[in-house]
């Protein structure tokens, strides 16, 4: 079997970092870990070609070569995903699909013409798919309620990647989350009991990347790295000597719940292991809003104190915030802005509330007849896909104002400085590399923020203060400024597209 594995185009979004990547000569922020893991699960007798369309497009020769096109997608990729299914079918190829979007919305792929739907987790359903192919079955939907033992998951096919195209690569330690946030679909996809790989597995994956010459950031893509704190600590204790022996070749990024701040030992282990940045889902500073969405874990202690504690330990924070909850009072955008400034969070991920398929929020809104668009794209330029309790124009205007102000260049610069000045944690001497593209990006940022913009005086003063007071954090600080270039451009797109949609609603 000749299989062409394709990852669709990701439209510009908060996470695309498009402006920054373009300046650095890179093509994409991260590779599709799920698809290269699928490649490792397929029979060794198959011939495989891999295409990330964010890096390069497939050719007519690639389509002519393959017997089967195998696609994965998230909902934000739905337009290119549908086009690829239709193209494969039109060319007479068998098309198989999987991943989070088809698993949540299988009817979309069926309507587009896909022959095979490999849903849920691939360790369970890929063998079912392969067996059906061997029997000559022309179509099929393969599902499994069983949650696989991830200690049996093979090392992803990192060899299929053009590593020079990405700013970070990805690995996964755990699947599942113990919490039950109403708007989140992670427990639907992966369950509430976190399943973790063994330290031996993880070190084997990291060693593979190390031997391939990777010396930059690694995103541990767990939806909650500390969902199983005990196993996370076991892994970290094994990771620390591995990193020390190799002079810290990687900087780790991951996602964790706010209760990380309650565990001093866990934070210290993460810092010693080379973790530098954590995404935390704060959602809202309003306690009643947190209770509404069943995020009680964020109400047990002061959110501001939790953020400060994590930062002071030496872990940078980027945090998720949402506007549009039912019990939200007017001014939610302003309250989020104030919290972000008080906590000095450089990169707040601000979004309008969307109802993801088959979440508790989706089910509730469907029962209340409040859903009005079943297939939104779910990023910052999309208006909510349900009827909110407040006027939608009021919510969207608050969101536009907050997103615009939070990513005003001077505000971003000041916030980033305060954030890094709080850090008191440990930073080992690292064996990392700055590519030619990254050096070019840094020079552009010196020009834009230090000479052209009105930020120039503060830029140089803060740069000197970081070099003097926090020299071990200098590269992280400066790279955060570099990433800001994406947000400065993206806020204009967000405002323009949402204002257009508001005008359409009013007409």
C-alpha positions in Angstrom: 0.0 0.0 0.0 1.3 3.5 -0.9 -0.2 6.0 1.5 0.0 9.8 1.2 -0.4 11.3 4.6 -1.6 15.0 4.4 -2.0 17.7 7.1 -4.3 20.5 5.8 -3.6 24.2 5.8 -4.0 26.0 9.1 -5.5 29.5 8.6 -4.0 32.5 10.3 -4.8 32.4 14.0 -3.5 33.2 17.5 -1.3 30.0 17.4 -0.1 30.3 13.8 2.6 33.0 14.6 2.5 33.8 10.9 4.1 37.2 11.0 6.9 36.1 13.3 7.5 32.9 11.3 7.6 34.8 8.0 10.2 37.1 9.4 12.3 34.2 10.6 12.0 32.3 7.3 10.1 29.4 9.0 7.0 27.8 7.6 4.9 26.5 10.6 4.8 26.7 14.3 4.5 23.0 15.0 4.3 19.7 13.1 1.2 17.4 13.3 2.2 14.9 16.0 -1.0 12.9 15.6 -0.3 12.2 11.9 3.3 11.2 12.4 2.2 8.9 15.2 -0.3 7.3 12.8 2.6 6.8 10.4 4.4 4.8 13.1 1.2 2.7 13.7 0.7 1.7 10.0 2.1 -1.6 8.7 5.9 -1.5 8.2 5.3 -3.0 4.7 3.5 0.2 3.5 5.2 2.9 1.6 4.6 6.3 3.2 4.9 9.9 2.0 4.1 12.8 4.4 3.0 16.3 3.4 2.4 19.2 5.8 0.6 21.7 3.5 1.7 24.5 5.8 5.3 23.7 4.8 4.8 22.7 1.1 2.0 21.5 -1.1 1.7 18.0 -2.5 2.3 17.6 -6.3 0.4 15.9 -9.0 3.1 13.2 -8.9 2.4 12.6 -5.2 -1.3 12.0 -6.0 -0.5 9.8 -8.9 1.9 7.7 -6.8 -0.5 6.9 -3.9 -3.2 4.3 -3.5 -4.6 5.9 -0.4 -4.8 9.4 1.0 -4.9 9.6 4.7 -5.9 13.0 6.2 -6.2 14.3 9.8 -7.6 17.7 10.8 -8.8 20.0 13.5 -12.0 22.0 13.0 -10.0 25.2 12.1 -8.7 23.3 9.1 -12.1 22.2 7.8 -12.1 24.1 4.5 -8.8 22.7 3.3 -9.7 19.3 4.8 -12.9 19.1 2.7 -11.1 20.2 -0.5 -8.5 17.5 0.0 -11.1 14.8 0.5 -13.0 15.9 -2.6 -9.7 16.1 -4.6 -8.7 12.6 -3.6 -12.1 11.2 -4.5 -12.1 13.0 -7.8 -8.7 11.5 -8.7 -10.0 8.0 -8.0 -8.1 7.5 -4.7 -9.3 5.9 -1.6 -9.5 8.6 1.2 -9.3 7.8 4.9 -9.6 10.4 7.6 -9.1 10.7 11.3 -8.2 13.1 14.1 -10.1 15.4 16.5 -12.4 17.0 13.9 -13.7 13.9 12.1 -14.0 12.2 15.5 -16.3 15.0 16.8 -18.1 15.7 13.5 -17.9 12.5 11.4 -20.8 13.6 9.2 -18.7 16.4 7.7 -16.1 13.9 6.3 -18.8 11.6 5.1 -20.6 14.4 3.2 -17.3 15.4 1.7 -16.9 11.8 0.3 -14.4 10.1 2.6 -14.3 6.3 2.2 -12.9 5.4 5.6 -13.3 7.2 9.0 -10.7 6.1 11.5 -12.0 7.8 14.6 -11.2 8.0 18.3 -7.6 7.0 19.2 -5.5 5.4 16.5 -3.9 2.7 18.6 -7.3 1.0 18.7 -8.8 1.9 15.4 -6.0 1.8 12.9 -5.7 -2.0 13.2 -9.4 -2.3 12.5 -9.0 -0.1 9.4 -6.0 -2.1 8.1 -7.9 -5.4 8.6 -10.8 -4.0 6.6 -8.5 -2.9 3.8 -7.0 -6.4 3.7 -10.5 -7.9 3.4 -11.2 -5.5 0.5 -13.9 -3.5 2.2 -14.6 -0.4 0.1 -15.8 1.8 3.0 -16.0 1.8 6.7 -16.3 3.7 10.0 -13.9 2.5 12.7 -14.6 3.4 16.4 -13.6 2.2 19.8 -14.8 3.2 23.2 -11.6 1.6 24.6 -8.9 4.0 25.7 -5.5 2.6 24.6 -2.5 1.9 26.8 -0.2 4.7 25.6 2.8 2.9 27.1 2.5 0.8 23.9 2.4 3.8 21.5 5.5 3.7 19.2 7.9 6.6 18.7 6.4 9.1 16.2 8.0 9.2 12.7 10.0 12.3 13.3 12.1 11.3 10.3 9.2 12.3 8.0 9.5 16.0 9.1 11.4 18.8 7.6 12.7 20.0 11.0 14.1 23.2 9.5 10.5 24.4 8.7 9.3 24.5 12.4 9.8 26.8 15.3 9.0 24.0 17.8 8.5 20.2 17.6 6.0 18.2 19.6 5.8 15.2 21.8 3.1 13.9 24.1 3.4 12.5 27.6 -0.3 12.0 28.6 -3.8 11.9 27.3 -6.9 12.9 29.3 -7.8 15.4 32.0 -9.5 14.9 35.4 -11.5 18.1 35.2 -15.0 18.6 33.6 -15.0 22.1 32.2 -18.3 22.6 30.4 -16.9 24.1 27.2 -14.0 21.7 26.7 -14.0 18.5 24.5 -10.8 16.9 25.9 -12.7 14.5 28.2 -14.9 13.5 25.2 -11.9 12.7 23.1 -9.5 11.2 25.7 -11.4 10.6 28.9 -11.1 11.8 32.5 -8.4 9.4 33.6 -5.0 10.7 32.4 -2.9 8.0 30.8 0.8 8.5 30.7 3.8 7.2 28.8 6.7 5.8 30.7 9.9 7.8 31.4 11.8 5.3 29.2 9.4 6.0 26.3 9.7 9.7 26.6 13.4 9.7 26.8 13.6 7.5 23.7 11.5 10.1 21.8 13.7 12.9 23.1 16.8 11.0 22.2 15.5 10.5 18.7 15.1 14.2 18.3 18.5 14.9 19.9 20.2 12.5 17.5 18.4 14.2 14.6 20.1 17.5 15.6 17.1 19.3 17.1 18.3 22.0 19.6 15.3 24.2 20.0 11.9 24.2 21.8 9.7 21.1 22.3 6.0 21.5 23.0 4.7 18.7 25.2 1.2 18.8 23.8 -0.7 17.3 26.7 -3.9 19.1 27.5 -3.0 19.0 31.1 0.6 17.8 31.8 -0.1 17.6 35.5 -3.4 15.6 35.2 -1.5 12.8 36.8 0.9 14.6 39.2 2.6 11.4 40.5 3.5 10.2 37.1 4.6 13.6 35.9 7.0 13.8 38.8 8.4 10.4 38.0 9.0 11.5 34.4 10.6 14.8 35.5 13.0 13.1 37.9 14.2 10.9 35.0 14.3 13.8 32.6 16.5 16.1 34.8 19.7 14.0 34.6 19.1 13.3 30.9 18.9 17.0 30.2 21.9 17.7 32.4 24.1 15.2 30.6 23.3 16.8 27.3 23.6 20.4 28.5 19.9 21.2 28.2 19.4 21.0 24.4 15.7 21.7 24.6 13.4 24.2 26.2 10.0 22.6 27.1 6.6 24.2 26.7 3.3 22.6 27.9 -0.2 23.1 29.2 -1.2 22.7 32.9 -4.1 23.5 35.1 -3.8 26.4 37.6 -3.5 24.0 40.5 0.1 23.7 39.5 0.7 26.7 41.8 -0.3 24.4 44.8 2.6 22.0 44.3 6.0 23.6 45.0 7.9 20.3 44.3 6.3 19.9 40.9 7.1 23.5 39.8 10.7 23.1 41.0 11.1 19.8 39.1 9.6 21.3 35.9 12.1 24.2 36.0 15.1 21.9 36.7 13.9 19.7 33.8 14.0 22.6 31.4 10.3 23.7 31.2 10.2 27.4 30.5 6.6 28.2 29.5 3.2 27.0 30.6 -0.3 27.6 29.0 -2.9 27.8 31.7 -6.7 28.0 31.2 -7.8 30.8 33.4 -10.9 31.6 31.3 -12.3 34.5 33.4 -11.4 36.3 36.7 -15.1 36.2 37.6 -15.7 33.6 40.2 -19.4 33.1 39.2 -18.4 32.5 35.6 -15.9 29.8 36.7 -18.6 28.1 38.7 -21.0 28.3 35.7 -18.6 26.4 33.5 -17.7 23.9 36.2 -14.1 25.1 36.6 -14.1 25.0 40.3 -10.4 24.2 40.4 -9.8 27.8 39.5 -11.8 29.1 42.5 -9.8 27.4 45.3 -7.3 30.2 45.7 -6.6 33.6 44.3 -6.0 33.3 40.5 -3.7 36.3 40.7 -1.6 34.8 43.5 -1.4 31.5 41.6 -0.1 33.2 38.4 2.4 35.2 40.4 3.6 32.1 42.2 4.1 30.1 39.0 6.0 33.0 37.4 8.2 33.6 40.4 9.3 30.0 40.3 10.7 30.6 36.8 7.9 29.3 34.6 6.6 31.8 32.0 2.8 31.9 31.6 0.6 32.3 28.6 -3.1 32.0 29.6 -6.5 31.4 28.0 -9.4 33.8 28.6 -12.9 33.6 27.2 -15.6 36.3 26.7 -19.3 35.4 26.4 -20.3 33.2 29.4 -24.0 33.2 30.3 -23.6 34.7 33.8 -21.1 37.3 32.6 -21.9 40.9 33.4 -21.0 43.8 31.1 -17.4 44.9 31.2 -15.9 41.3 31.0 -13.3 42.4 28.5 -12.1 45.2 30.7 -11.9 42.9 33.7 -9.8 40.4 31.7 -7.6 43.3 30.5 -7.1 44.4 34.1 -6.3 40.9 35.3 -3.8 40.3 32.5 -2.0 43.6 33.4 -2.0 42.8 37.2 -0.6 39.3 36.5 1.8 40.6 33.8 0.9 37.8 31.4 2.6 38.7 28.1 0.5 36.6 25.7 -3.1 36.2 26.8 -5.1 33.9 24.5 -8.4 35.8 24.4 -11.3 34.2 22.5 -15.1 34.4 22.2 -16.9 31.5 23.7 -17.7 28.8 21.1 -19.7 25.6 21.6 -17.6 22.7 20.5 -19.4 19.6 19.3 -20.7 17.1 21.9 -19.4 19.1 24.9 -21.6 19.7 27.9 -22.0 23.3 26.7 -23.0 22.1 23.2 -25.6 19.7 24.7 -27.1 22.4 27.0 -27.3 25.0 24.3 -28.9 22.5 21.9 -31.6 21.7 24.5 -32.2 25.4 24.9 -32.4 25.9 21.1 -29.6 28.4 21.2 -27.2 26.9 18.7 -27.1 28.9 15.4 -24.1 27.6 13.5 -23.0 24.0 13.8 -19.6 24.4 12.1 -17.9 27.6 13.2 -14.1 27.6 12.6 -13.4 28.4 16.3 -10.7 31.1 16.2 -10.5 34.8 17.1 -12.1 36.0 13.9 -15.3 34.0 14.3 -18.4 35.3 16.1 -20.0 33.0 18.7 -22.0 30.0 17.3 -24.9 30.4 19.7 -27.3 33.0 21.0 -25.7 34.5 24.2 -27.6 36.0 27.2 -26.2 39.4 26.5 -26.5 41.3 23.2 -23.9 39.7 20.8 -22.9 43.1 19.6 -22.0 44.2 23.1 -19.9 41.0 23.7 -18.0 41.2 20.4 -17.3 44.9 20.8 -15.9 44.2 24.3 -13.8 41.4 22.8 -12.4 43.5 20.0 -11.5 46.3 22.4 -9.8 43.9 24.8 -7.8 42.0 22.1 -6.7 45.3 20.5 -5.6 46.9 23.7 -3.8 43.8 25.1 -1.7 43.6 21.9 -0.9 47.3 21.6 2.9 47.2 21.2 3.9 49.4 24.2 1.5 47.6 26.5 2.9 44.3 25.4 6.4 45.5 25.9 5.8 46.7 29.4 3.9 43.6 30.4 6.6 41.3 29.1 9.3 43.2 31.1 7.3 43.0 34.3 6.7 39.3 33.7 10.4 38.4 33.4 11.5 40.7 36.2 9.3 38.6 38.5 11.1 35.4 37.7 13.4 34.0 40.4 13.8 30.5 39.1 16.8 28.4 38.0 18.0 28.5 34.4 20.8 26.1 33.4 23.5 26.9 30.8 21.9 25.5 27.7 23.2 23.9 24.5 20.8 25.5 22.1 21.1 27.0 18.6 20.0 30.3 17.0 19.4 29.7 13.3 20.2 32.3 10.7 16.5 32.9 10.4 16.1 33.5 14.1 19.0 35.9 14.1 17.4 37.8 11.2 14.2 38.0 13.1 16.0 39.4 16.1 17.6 42.1 14.0 14.2 43.0 12.5 12.8 43.3 16.1 15.7 45.6 17.1 14.8 47.8 14.1 11.0 47.8 14.5 10.6 48.0 18.3 13.9 49.7 19.1 14.1 52.3 16.3 10.9 52.7 14.2 8.1 52.5 16.7 7.3 54.8 19.6 8.4 51.9 21.9 12.0 52.6 21.2 13.0 54.4 24.4 11.4 51.8 26.6 12.7 49.0 24.4 16.3 49.9 25.1 15.8 50.7 28.8 14.1 47.4 29.4 16.6 45.5 27.4 19.5 46.9 29.4 17.6 46.1 32.7 17.0 42.5 31.7 20.7 42.1 30.7 21.8 43.6 34.0 19.3 42.0 36.4 18.1 38.8 34.6 20.8 37.8 32.1 19.8 34.1 32.2 16.4 35.0 31.0 17.5 37.3 28.2 16.9 35.0 25.2 13.4 34.0 26.5 12.6 37.7 27.1 13.7 38.7 23.6 12.0 35.8 21.9 8.8 36.8 23.6 9.2 40.3 22.0 9.8 38.6 18.7 6.6 36.6 18.9 4.8 39.9 19.7 5.2 40.9 16.0 2.6 38.2 15.1 0.1 39.6 17.6 0.6 43.2 16.6 -0.4 42.2 13.0 -3.0 39.7 13.9 -5.0 42.1 16.1 -5.7 44.2 13.0 -7.1 41.1 11.2 -9.3 40.2 14.2 -10.8 43.7 14.5 -11.4 44.0 10.8 -13.1 40.6 10.4 -15.2 40.8 13.5 -16.4 44.4 12.6 -17.4 43.1 9.2 -19.5 40.3 10.7 -21.1 42.8 13.1 -22.1 45.0 10.2 -23.6 42.0 8.5 -25.6 41.1 11.7 -26.9 44.7 12.0 -28.0 44.7 8.3 
